[in-house]
Structures are given as structure tokens and as C-alpha cells.
Amino acid sequence: MAELETAKSAGFCFGVEKAVNTVYSEIGKSRKIYTYGPIIHNENVVEDLRKQGVGIAMNEDDIVRIAEECRKDCTPATVIIRSHGVPKKTLDFIREQGLDVIDATCPFVARIHRIVEEESAKGSQIVIIGNAGHAEVEGTMGWSCSGASVIETKEEAQNFTADPEKPVTIVAQTTFSMVKFDELVDILMDKGYNTNVVNTICNATRQRQEEAREIASRSDVMIVIGGRNSSNSAKLCDICRGVCPETYFIQTVRDLPVLDLGSAKVGITAGASTPKNIIEEVQNYVRTGRREF
């Protein structure tokens, strides 16, 4: 029988759990419920909410349409901001349309917004170390008074230039790789700018990455569970694959190939947007070799 070890940190982090619970708590009230973007990067959760009547607004055009529909049928609507956060102008725009807003931005992300807003207002040049185009990074950029640079690779860090007369403030996407963050900061610090580094990678991410690496190092097979669009899950997969070549990145147990595990040591971890029941289904498969669809 396979020997199974599951990361204690696997599954919903504090910010994601808070956002998801916020949406579920609003269902059933006499108003329309929307999230601004998918509430988390997990298709199963998003689909379950859709079945319960929760809509998704993807952009300002959707917000205008929703506001018009509410005025037409005299039904109030609430827009819930997901844990990744949104640019300040987006938050203001939703409110200007007369819609109620519940801001479920992760508190650790909201802290970055405050830092970026305050430091940029003081004249600092903002650098965000993270994945360009990621929802959290896009939201954070929208809190800078004077734009922001996003750096994800060594090449981008090496090519970065700034006004030497102004200070530089560096922050990080909360789910970015700790090892990669340190590498990029070292490159930027060597440029000699007046630089203030604020490591805003959240503790839950650090713990999850460290635990994943430890479990993978003593496993024959490693399974990483997470949404296809989940940045933090993809990073976990990269970390695990670096020490355990037989690493599988799956969304649900259905994605796993038939494995002859025998007496193999199997490790499991999961991204911050992975529900507990999906983790349990994978655990049961490893223990029994049976998948119940």
C-alpha cells in the first residue's frame, strides 16, 4: 500500500476562505449577487456558485449593464470584490453606478495596496515583483498614483531602469516564489538606486512552498492540486518538480492517470483555491486505487 503524506497547509488560505464564505453568505438574500471576476481560480467552486445564481462581472461594461438592469426591474445588486483585489478606479466605478460593494480583498493584498498608494504619493517609483497580467498584480498596479513596473524574470530585472533622483519601492505579489523574489531583489539592489524593499509575500504562501518542497524531497510521486489558472498552484508544481520528477499537476482526481503506486511514497499538496473535498477525493484514490465519479 502506498504511503501517503498530505501537506498541512494544503487548500484554502485565509484570504480565499474569507472571500468564498462571503459570497455564500449573500446567497438567498433578496438581491442579485455578482463577483467581480471569478471569486477564486477554481472552476468547481465558480460553477457551484453559478448554479446558485451568482453572476460574474468581468469588466466595466458588465457593471454598467448590471446597473441598468437593476434600475429597470427595481432589484438591488451586490458586487463582491474577490480576494485578488481590483484597481482603485474599478472600486470607485462600481460604487458610482449605484451598486452595493462588498470588498473581500485579502487583507494581505489590501496591505500592499496601501503601501503602493502611500509610497507612490510620496514620489516613489513602484516595482511589483510578480506575474504580469495576474489579477492581483493588475489590481495592485491600479493603486499607484504614477504607474508601476512589473518584474517577473531575471532579464526584466537586469533591464530595469529608474529615475536615479527618485526612490524605488519594491513589493511582491503575495503568492510569488520566495526563492525567485530574493534573486530578483538582489539584481535590482545592485543597480544602486535608493531602494526600499517590502517583502509582501504572505506567510501562508511561504509556509505552503516550504512544506511542498520538503514533502516532495522525500516522495516518489508528488500530486499538486489546483486550478488551471491558479498562479500559486503552478508555482507549487514547479517547486515540487524540481525535487520530485514524477509530479502531477491536476485540478481534480479525474485528471490523474491510472497509477500503479504499490508501496510508493506519495505526497499531496494543493493551492490556496482548492476546496477540502477535492483534496479528500485525491487522498481516497491514493489509499484505495478507486475513483468515484
C-alpha positions in Angstrom: 0.0 0.0 0.0 1.2 3.5 -0.8 2.5 5.7 2.0 0.6 9.0 1.9 1.7 12.4 3.2 -0.5 15.5 2.8 0.7 19.0 3.4 -0.9 20.6 6.4 -1.0 23.9 4.5 -2.9 22.4 1.5 -6.1 24.0 0.5 -7.9 27.3 1.1 -5.8 30.1 2.6 -7.3 32.7 5.0 -8.0 35.2 2.3 -9.6 32.8 -0.2 -11.8 31.2 2.5 -12.9 34.6 3.7 -13.9 35.6 0.1 -15.7 32.4 -0.7 -17.6 32.4 2.6 -18.6 36.0 1.9 -20.3 35.0 -1.4 -22.1 32.0 0.1 -23.4 34.1 3.0 -25.0 36.5 0.5 -26.9 33.8 -1.5 -30.6 33.8 -0.8 -31.0 37.4 0.0 -33.5 39.5 -2.0 -30.9 40.9 -4.3 -28.8 39.9 -7.2 -25.3 38.8 -6.4 -22.2 39.2 -8.6 -18.5 38.7 -8.2 -16.0 41.0 -10.0 -14.2 38.3 -11.9 -14.3 34.6 -10.7 -14.2 34.7 -6.9 -11.2 32.2 -7.0 -9.2 30.3 -9.6 -11.2 27.1 -9.1 -13.7 26.0 -11.7 -15.6 23.7 -9.4 -16.4 26.5 -6.9 -17.2 29.0 -9.6 -19.6 26.5 -11.2 -21.3 25.7 -7.9 -21.9 29.5 -7.3 -23.3 29.9 -10.8 -25.8 27.2 -10.2 -26.9 29.1 -7.1 -27.5 32.3 -9.1 -24.2 34.1 -8.6 -23.2 36.1 -11.7 -19.8 37.3 -12.7 -18.9 40.8 -13.9 -15.7 40.8 -15.9 -15.3 44.5 -16.8 -16.8 48.0 -16.5 -19.2 47.3 -19.4 -20.7 44.4 -17.4 -21.1 46.7 -14.4 -23.0 49.3 -16.5 -25.3 46.6 -17.8 -26.0 45.2 -14.4 -26.7 48.7 -13.0 -29.2 49.3 -15.9 -30.9 46.0 -15.3 -31.3 46.8 -11.6 -32.8 50.1 -12.3 -35.2 48.6 -14.9 -36.6 45.8 -12.6 -36.1 47.7 -9.3 -33.9 44.9 -7.9 -30.8 45.8 -5.9 -27.5 44.1 -6.6 -24.3 43.5 -4.7 -20.9 43.2 -6.3 -18.3 41.2 -4.3 -14.7 42.0 -4.9 -12.6 38.8 -5.0 -9.6 38.1 -2.8 -7.2 39.3 -5.5 -8.5 42.8 -5.2 -9.1 45.4 -8.0 -7.7 48.8 -9.0 -8.9 51.7 -7.0 -10.7 53.2 -10.1 -12.6 50.0 -10.6 -13.8 50.0 -7.0 -14.9 53.7 -7.3 -16.6 53.0 -10.7 -18.8 50.2 -9.3 -19.9 52.4 -6.5 -20.6 55.3 -8.9 -23.1 53.1 -10.7 -25.2 52.8 -7.6 -24.3 49.2 -6.8 -23.6 47.9 -3.3 -20.0 46.7 -2.9 -18.6 44.1 -0.5 -14.8 44.2 -0.6 -13.5 40.7 0.1 -9.9 41.6 -0.9 -7.5 39.5 1.1 -6.2 41.7 4.0 -2.6 40.9 2.9 -3.3 42.1 -0.6 -5.1 45.2 0.8 -1.9 46.0 2.8 0.1 46.0 -0.5 -2.5 48.4 -2.0 -2.0 50.8 0.9 1.8 50.6 0.6 1.7 51.3 -3.1 -0.8 54.2 -2.8 1.2 55.9 0.0 4.7 55.4 -1.4 3.7 56.5 -4.9 2.0 59.6 -3.5 5.4 60.4 -1.8 7.1 60.2 -5.2 8.5 56.7 -5.0 8.7 54.6 -8.2 6.8 51.4 -7.7 8.2 47.9 -8.7 5.9 44.9 -8.3 7.7 41.5 -8.4 5.1 39.1 -9.7 3.3 37.7 -12.8 2.3 40.3 -15.3 -1.3 40.0 -16.1 -2.2 38.2 -12.9 -5.4 39.6 -11.3 -3.6 40.5 -8.1 -0.8 42.3 -9.8 -3.2 44.2 -12.1 -5.2 45.3 -9.1 -2.1 46.4 -7.2 -0.9 48.5 -10.2 -4.2 50.3 -10.0 -3.3 51.8 -6.6 -0.2 53.6 -7.7 -0.5 57.3 -8.3 2.2 57.2 -11.0 2.2 53.8 -12.7 4.2 50.7 -11.8 6.8 48.4 -13.3 6.2 44.6 -13.1 9.2 42.3 -13.0 8.9 38.6 -13.3 12.2 37.4 -14.8 15.9 37.9 -14.3 16.1 39.5 -17.8 13.4 42.0 -16.8 15.3 42.8 -13.6 18.6 43.3 -15.4 17.0 45.6 -18.0 15.1 47.7 -15.4 16.0 51.4 -15.2 14.6 54.1 -13.0 15.0 57.8 -12.3 18.1 58.0 -10.0 16.7 61.1 -8.4 13.6 59.3 -7.0 13.4 56.4 -4.6 12.2 53.0 -5.6 9.8 50.9 -3.6 9.7 47.1 -4.3 6.7 45.0 -3.3 5.7 41.4 -4.3 2.7 39.5 -5.4 1.5 37.7 -2.3 1.8 34.2 -4.0 5.2 34.8 -5.7 8.1 32.3 -5.3 10.3 33.3 -2.3 13.4 32.0 -4.0 12.7 33.9 -7.2 11.8 37.1 -5.2 15.2 37.1 -3.5 17.0 36.5 -6.8 15.3 39.4 -8.5 15.7 41.8 -5.5 19.5 41.1 -5.5 19.7 42.1 -9.1 17.7 45.3 -8.5 19.6 46.2 -5.4 22.9 46.0 -7.4 21.7 48.9 -9.6 22.4 51.4 -6.7 19.0 53.1 -6.6 17.6 54.4 -3.3 15.5 51.3 -2.8 13.0 50.3 -0.2 12.1 46.5 -0.3 8.9 45.4 1.3 8.6 41.6 1.1 4.8 41.2 0.9 4.7 37.5 0.1 2.2 36.3 2.7 3.2 33.8 5.4 0.7 31.2 4.1 2.5 31.2 0.7 5.9 30.9 2.3 4.8 28.0 4.5 3.0 26.3 1.6 6.0 26.5 -0.6 8.5 25.3 2.0 6.3 22.4 3.1 5.7 21.4 -0.6 9.5 21.3 -1.2 10.1 19.2 2.0 7.4 16.6 1.2 8.4 16.4 -2.5 12.0 15.7 -1.5 11.0 12.5 0.4 8.3 11.4 -2.1 8.4 9.0 -5.1 5.3 10.6 -6.5 4.0 14.1 -5.9 0.5 15.4 -6.6 -0.2 19.1 -6.8 -3.9 20.0 -6.8 -5.0 23.4 -8.1 -7.0 25.3 -10.7 -5.6 25.6 -14.2 -5.4 29.4 -13.9 -4.0 29.3 -10.3 -0.7 31.1 -10.2 0.2 29.8 -6.7 -0.6 26.2 -7.6 1.6 26.4 -10.7 4.5 27.7 -8.5 3.9 24.7 -6.2 4.2 22.4 -9.1 7.5 24.0 -10.3 8.9 23.7 -6.8 7.8 20.0 -6.4 9.0 19.0 -9.9 12.4 20.4 -9.1 13.0 17.8 -6.4 10.5 15.1 -7.4 10.4 14.4 -11.2 7.2 12.4 -11.0 5.0 15.3 -10.1 1.4 15.6 -11.4 -0.5 18.9 -11.6 -4.2 18.2 -11.5 -7.4 20.1 -11.0 -9.5 17.1 -9.7 -8.9 13.4 -9.2 -10.3 12.9 -12.7 -7.1 14.4 -14.2 -4.9 11.8 -12.6 -3.7 9.0 -14.9 -4.1 5.4 -13.6 -1.1 5.0 -11.3 0.4 1.8 -10.0 1.6 3.2 -6.7 2.4 -0.1 -5.0 4.4 0.9 -1.9 5.5 4.3 -3.2 5.7 7.3 -1.0 3.1 9.8 -2.3 3.0 13.4 -1.4 0.0 15.7 -1.8 -0.2 19.5 -1.7 -2.8 21.9 -3.0 -3.1 25.5 -4.0 -4.8 28.2 -2.0 -8.0 27.9 -4.1 -8.5 24.2 -3.7 -11.6 23.1 -1.7 -11.1 20.4 1.0 -13.4 17.9 -0.7 -11.3 17.8 -3.8 -8.2 17.1 -1.7 -10.0 14.3 0.1 -11.1 12.7 -3.2 -7.4 12.5 -4.2 -6.4 11.1 -0.8 -9.0 8.4 -1.1 -7.8 7.4 -4.6 -4.2 7.1 -3.4 -5.3 5.0 -0.4 -7.8 2.7 -2.3 -6.9 3.0 -6.0 -10.6 3.7 -6.7 -12.1 6.9 -8.2 -15.8 7.5 -7.6 -17.1 9.9 -10.3 
